[in-house]
Amino acid sequence: MNTKAIPELSYFRLKLTAYLRDHQPELVDDATLVSSRADAALTAYCDAVAQGFSHPEAESIASNVLFEGLHFSKYDTLVSVLENEFEAELPSPLPEKLAPILLRNKAVQRVFANYHLTDDFAASPQYEDLYTELTGTIVLIIEQNNLPTVEGVNAVE
């Protein structure tokens, strides 16, 4: 008999796990986060229905609870930098494979730590600064590790 606890399958747990897998892979194994968010979303959904909201409205309210603070993705930002600035060096699917590794890099972590990353950060003027700083940091990582590159990154621009 398998005594290992199997997490209950819930709509909100599955929805959050799928989102994290695609946009926040560094958080997908955080069982506490997933469980607490799924429970809070279910509570918000039930409360909204009890207050007379329609099921689609309750779903929207629950989704706001489920994803609050998770809309800005460091992973997606790194993938974007890698795809746009290092296209010649990193053809697809390499950016998606390299981004989780870079997320663990201390220099990359320091760059992200310099910014207040909110849900709407990508629409802020500071996003361009972050993007530029990440690009430079990745160039330094490439140089410090003697990784092969194509000369003139962004030379076409």
N, C-alpha and C positions, 0 to 999 in steps of 0.2 A: 504494500500500500504506500502510495506517495504522500508523505506528510508535508511536503513543501507547500506553503501557502500560494495559491493561485489567485492573482488579483481578479476581482469581479469584472466582468465585461460590462461596460456601460457606454452609452452613446457618447457622453462627454469625455470620458477617458480615452476612447478610441479617436475621437475628433482631435483632442489635444495631442495625443501621441503622434498621429499622422502629421499634424502641423509641425510639431517639434522635430520630427524626423526630417522634414523638408526644409525647415527654416532656422531651427535652433538645435542642431544635432548634439551640441555639447550639453543640452539639458534633457535629452530624451530618456536617459537612465535615472533621472532624479525622481524616484518613486514618491517621495513626499510631496514634491511640487505637483506632479500629475494627480495624485490622489486628492490633495487639498483643493486644487483648482477644479477638478471634476465634481467633487462634493459641493463646492461653493456654487458652481454653475447649476447643478441639479437643484439646489436650494433656491437659487434665484429664479429658475424656471418655474418651480412649484409655487413659489410666492407670487410670481407674476400671473400665473393662471388663476390662483386663488383670488387675486385682486381684480380679475375680470379681463385681463389682457388675452388677446387671441393667441393661439399656439405659435404662429409665426412671430408675433411680437415678443412672446415669452422666450422663444428661441434666440431672438436678437439680443434681448436683455442678458440671457445666460451666456451667449457668445462674448458679450462685452466683458463679463466677469471672467470667463475662461481664458481670454487672450490679453487681458489688461497687462500692460508692461512688456508684452512679448512681440509687439508689431515690428519694432526695429530689430533687425537681425545682423549681428556681427558676421555670421557665416555668409549671408547673402551679400553683404557689403564686400567681404573679401573675394567672393566669387566674381562679383562685378569688376573689382579692380583687376583681378587676374585675367578675366576674359577681355577686358577693354584695353589694358595697358601691357599685357604680356601675351597677346594673342599668338604671335609667331613662336614664342618659346613654349607655350602651354596650350596646345590644341585640346578641344573637348575630348574626353571628359576630365582631363587633368585638373582644371580649376576646382571642380567639385571634390576631387580626391585630395588636393593639396590644402584647401581651405581649413578643414578640421585640424590638420597638422599645424598650420600657421596660427590657429586660435590658441594653441598651447605654447607658442613662442613668447618668451618674456618681453621681447621688444615690441611685438604686436600687442600684447596685453597692456603694456605701458601706453601705447598710442590710444587705445580705446579708453583707458582710465583717465585720460586728459579731457574727456568730453562727458557731458551729462546726457546720456543716451535715453531719450524718452520715446514714446510710441510714434511721435511725429518728427523725430530728429531728421529723418531723410529729407524732409521738406524745409529744413532750417538752413540758414546761410552757413552754419558751421559744418554741415555735411561735406561741402566742397573742401574745406580745410582738412577734415578727417580723411577724405578720399586721397588728397594730395600727400598727406603725411604717411598714410599706409603705403602708397606707391613708392615713396622714398625709402621707407623702412624695408620693403620687400627687395628693392634694388640693393640696399646695404646687406641684407641677409644673403642674397645671391653672391655679392662680391666677397663677403666674409667667409663664405663656404666654398669659394672657387667653383661655383656651379656654372656649367656652360650656358652662354647666352648668345643671342643674336645681337651684333653690334648695333647701337643706335636705337635703343628702345624709345619709341615715340618719335623717331627721327622723321617720320612721314608727316607728322602734324605740323 
